[in-house]
Every structure is written in structure tokens, then in C-alpha cells.
């Protein structure tokens, strides 16, 4: 998956949106939020960790995060909690560190997904 953005914060937002739209159709209402403290720079490794958190939250708690907001306190993930079991469009096992660059330099980030 190639995720574009003019800066690391935009790439982070777009990566969360991309995972969400791969799992379920876009256009869900926001009825769930989660605060993730940000104690580091937004690196490719941090982005992959957040992507894996989004995948895990859907599989375990049926919460699909598809956006975020950066605040001084951290990242607020925004998503939708499903009240019933649903079948995802795609079943994503994980985002991997395979061939992940150390830094985001060209305005995009390539991430390998296990599907």
C-alpha cells in the first residue's frame, strides 16, 4: 500500500483511513474515540504500529477507526463501534515492517500488508 501526504501527520491520517476503507465501506458515522499518547515523532514504525492497532481493535472489539486528530495530548482516533458482528470487505492480518524506510522523505510511505 502506498500512502501519500505532504507531511508525516497527513500520512498518519491517510494510513488510518486506508486501513479503515479496506476493512469496511467509507461513510460510517463517528461514535467511538480513543486517545493514544504521542511520546515520539511520527515515524514509519509508529505509523505501522497505529495501523496494526486499528486492525486489532476491529478484530477484537469491532471498533473500526478511520480517522484521527492530532492534539497536544496525543492522537485522537475516530471510528465506529459496530453493535453486531459484521463481515469485513477484506481480512487484513497485519501491517509489516518489511522494507519499511527509516524516515518519510518523498511525500509517501510504502507499507506491506498481510492479507
C-alpha positions as CSV (number, residue, x, y, z in Angstrom):
1,X,0.0,0.0,0.0
2,X,1.4,3.4,-0.9
3,X,0.1,6.2,1.4
4,X,0.6,9.8,0.3
5,X,0.7,13.0,2.3
6,X,2.6,16.3,2.4
7,X,3.9,15.6,5.9
8,X,4.0,12.8,8.4
9,X,0.8,13.8,10.2
10,X,-1.1,13.6,6.9
11,X,0.4,10.3,6.1
12,X,-0.7,9.0,9.5
13,X,-4.3,10.2,8.9
14,X,-4.3,8.7,5.4
15,X,-2.9,5.4,6.7
16,X,-5.7,5.1,9.3
17,X,-8.3,6.0,6.6
18,X,-6.8,3.5,4.2
19,X,-6.9,0.6,6.6
20,X,-10.5,1.5,7.6
21,X,-11.7,1.7,4.0
22,X,-10.0,-1.7,3.2
23,X,-11.9,-3.3,6.0
24,X,-15.3,-1.6,5.5
25,X,-17.0,0.9,3.2
26,X,-16.3,4.6,3.9
27,X,-19.0,6.8,5.2
28,X,-19.6,5.5,8.7
29,X,-20.6,7.8,11.5
30,X,-18.2,8.5,14.3
31,X,-19.4,7.0,17.5
32,X,-16.1,5.9,19.1
33,X,-12.9,7.8,20.0
34,X,-9.6,6.6,21.5
35,X,-6.7,8.7,22.8
36,X,-3.2,7.4,22.0
37,X,-0.5,9.4,23.7
38,X,2.2,10.7,21.3
39,X,5.6,10.5,23.1
40,X,7.6,10.2,19.9
41,X,7.9,11.6,16.4
42,X,5.6,10.3,13.7
43,X,7.9,7.7,12.1
44,X,7.2,4.9,9.6
45,X,7.4,2.5,12.6
46,X,4.9,4.5,14.6
47,X,2.5,4.6,11.6
48,X,2.7,0.8,11.2
49,X,2.1,0.3,14.9
50,X,-1.0,2.5,14.7
51,X,-2.2,0.6,11.6
52,X,-1.8,-2.7,13.5
53,X,-3.7,-1.2,16.4
54,X,-6.6,-0.2,14.1
55,X,-6.7,-3.8,12.7
56,X,-6.6,-5.3,16.2
57,X,-9.4,-3.1,17.5
58,X,-11.6,-4.1,14.7
59,X,-10.9,-7.8,15.1
60,X,-11.2,-7.8,18.9
61,X,-13.7,-5.0,19.8
62,X,-15.5,-4.4,16.5
63,X,-14.4,-0.7,16.5
64,X,-13.2,0.5,13.1
65,X,-11.1,3.6,13.3
66,X,-11.0,5.6,10.0
67,X,-9.6,9.0,11.0
68,X,-7.6,10.9,13.6
69,X,-6.9,14.3,15.0
70,X,-3.5,15.4,16.5
71,X,-3.7,17.2,19.8
72,X,-1.2,18.3,22.4
73,X,-2.2,15.3,24.5
74,X,-1.7,12.8,21.6
75,X,-3.7,11.3,18.7
76,X,-7.4,11.0,19.0
77,X,-8.5,8.1,16.8
78,X,-12.1,8.4,15.5
79,X,-14.2,5.5,14.4
80,X,-17.3,3.5,14.5
81,X,-18.3,0.8,17.0
82,X,-20.4,-1.9,15.4
83,X,-23.2,-3.2,17.7
84,X,-23.4,-6.5,15.8
85,X,-20.9,-8.8,14.2
86,X,-20.1,-7.8,10.6
87,X,-18.2,-9.4,7.8
88,X,-15.3,-7.2,6.6
89,X,-14.7,-6.5,2.9
90,X,-11.1,-7.6,3.3
91,X,-9.5,-9.5,6.1
92,X,-6.2,-7.8,7.0
93,X,-3.8,-9.7,9.3
94,X,-1.2,-7.1,9.9
95,X,0.9,-4.2,8.5
96,X,4.5,-5.3,8.5
97,X,8.0,-3.7,8.8
98,X,9.2,-5.5,5.6
99,X,11.2,-3.0,3.5
100,X,10.0,-0.1,5.7
101,X,12.2,3.0,5.4
102,X,13.7,4.7,8.4
103,X,12.1,8.1,7.5
104,X,9.4,9.6,5.4
105,X,11.1,11.6,2.8
106,X,9.3,11.6,-0.6
107,X,5.8,12.5,0.5
108,X,4.6,8.9,0.7
109,X,5.1,5.7,2.6
110,X,5.0,2.2,1.3
111,X,3.7,-0.3,3.8
112,X,3.3,-4.1,3.2
113,X,0.1,-5.7,4.4
114,X,-0.5,-9.4,5.2
115,X,-4.0,-10.1,3.9
